Amino acid sequence: MTTRLSPKREAEIAARVNAATAGPWSVSPEYSDVLGPDGEQLADFWYDADGEFMAHAREDVPALLAELAAVRAERDRAKAAAFTAAADLVARYGAGSVEQGLCRDIATQLRRQAREAS
């Protein structure tokens, strides 16, 4: 996948997760079926790796969505902290001081980095 995950696509993935049969899923001992939690056949497959992928996707996809939400929250906190740090630097130096220009430059760089990080 070469494009970023849009909120719309993420919502579509979450909807499929929520609509799917509850887990855990497993692979049958004969390696031909993906089984639901009660042993019912959910899918059949030809290649062992495909079956393992399908069976683990039931728990892997929700875990990845949860991790994505956590990483985004961390990013948002870091972004807010960067803006706060920049604002504090500018506020620390009064109008007319020699350092004010330097602080404004640093604040601009921090704001740019925060925008690029999001």
C-alpha positions in Angstrom: 0.0 0.0 0.0 1.5 3.3 -1.0 -1.0 5.8 0.3 -1.7 6.8 3.9 -4.7 5.2 5.7 -7.5 7.7 5.4 -10.1 8.1 8.2 -12.7 6.7 5.8 -10.7 3.6 5.0 -9.9 3.1 8.6 -13.6 3.2 9.4 -14.4 0.7 6.7 -11.8 -1.7 8.1 -13.2 -1.3 11.6 -16.7 -1.9 10.3 -15.5 -5.2 8.7 -13.8 -6.2 12.0 -17.0 -5.5 13.9 -19.2 -7.4 11.4 -17.0 -10.5 11.3 -17.5 -13.6 13.4 -16.1 -13.3 16.8 -12.7 -14.9 17.5 -10.5 -16.5 18.2 -10.2 -18.2 14.8 -8.0 -21.2 14.2 -6.8 -23.4 11.4 -8.2 -27.0 11.2 -5.7 -29.8 12.0 -5.9 -30.8 8.3 -4.9 -27.3 7.2 -7.7 -26.8 4.8 -10.2 -24.7 6.8 -10.3 -21.6 9.0 -12.5 -22.4 12.0 -14.5 -20.1 14.2 -14.5 -20.3 18.1 -17.1 -23.1 18.0 -15.2 -25.1 15.4 -17.5 -24.0 12.5 -15.9 -23.6 9.1 -15.5 -20.0 8.2 -13.4 -20.4 5.1 -11.3 -23.0 3.2 -8.0 -22.4 1.5 -5.3 -24.1 -0.6 -2.1 -22.8 1.0 -1.2 -23.1 4.6 0.2 -19.6 4.8 -3.2 -18.2 3.6 -5.1 -20.1 6.2 -2.7 -18.9 9.0 -3.1 -15.3 7.7 -6.9 -15.5 7.7 -7.1 -17.1 11.1 -4.7 -14.6 12.7 -6.3 -11.6 11.0 -9.3 -11.8 13.4 -7.1 -10.8 16.3 -4.3 -9.0 14.3 -6.4 -6.4 12.6 -8.1 -5.1 15.8 -4.7 -5.1 17.5 -3.3 -3.0 14.7 -6.2 -0.6 14.8 -5.8 -0.1 18.5 -2.0 0.5 18.1 -2.7 3.0 15.3 -5.1 4.9 17.6 -2.5 4.9 20.4 0.3 6.1 18.1 -1.9 8.9 16.8 -2.8 9.9 20.3 1.0 10.0 21.2 1.6 12.1 18.1 -1.1 14.5 19.0 0.3 14.9 22.5 3.8 15.5 21.1 2.5 18.0 18.6 0.7 19.9 21.3 3.8 19.9 23.5 5.9 21.2 20.6 3.5 24.1 20.1 3.5 24.8 23.8 7.3 24.8 23.9 7.5 27.2 21.0 4.9 29.5 22.5 6.8 29.4 25.8 10.1 30.3 24.1 8.6 33.3 22.4 6.8 34.5 25.5 9.9 34.1 27.6 11.7 36.9 25.7 10.1 40.4 25.7 9.5 42.7 22.8 12.7 44.4 21.7 15.1 41.9 23.1 18.0 40.6 20.9 17.0 37.0 21.5 13.4 37.5 20.4 14.2 37.0 16.7 16.0 33.8 17.5 13.1 32.5 19.6 10.7 33.3 16.8 12.9 31.3 14.4 13.0 28.4 16.8 9.2 28.6 17.3 8.7 28.6 13.5 10.9 25.5 13.2 9.0 23.7 16.0 5.7 24.5 14.4 6.9 23.3 11.0 8.2 20.1 12.6 4.9 19.5 14.4 2.9 20.0 11.2 5.2 17.6 9.3 4.9 15.0 12.0 1.1 14.9 11.7 
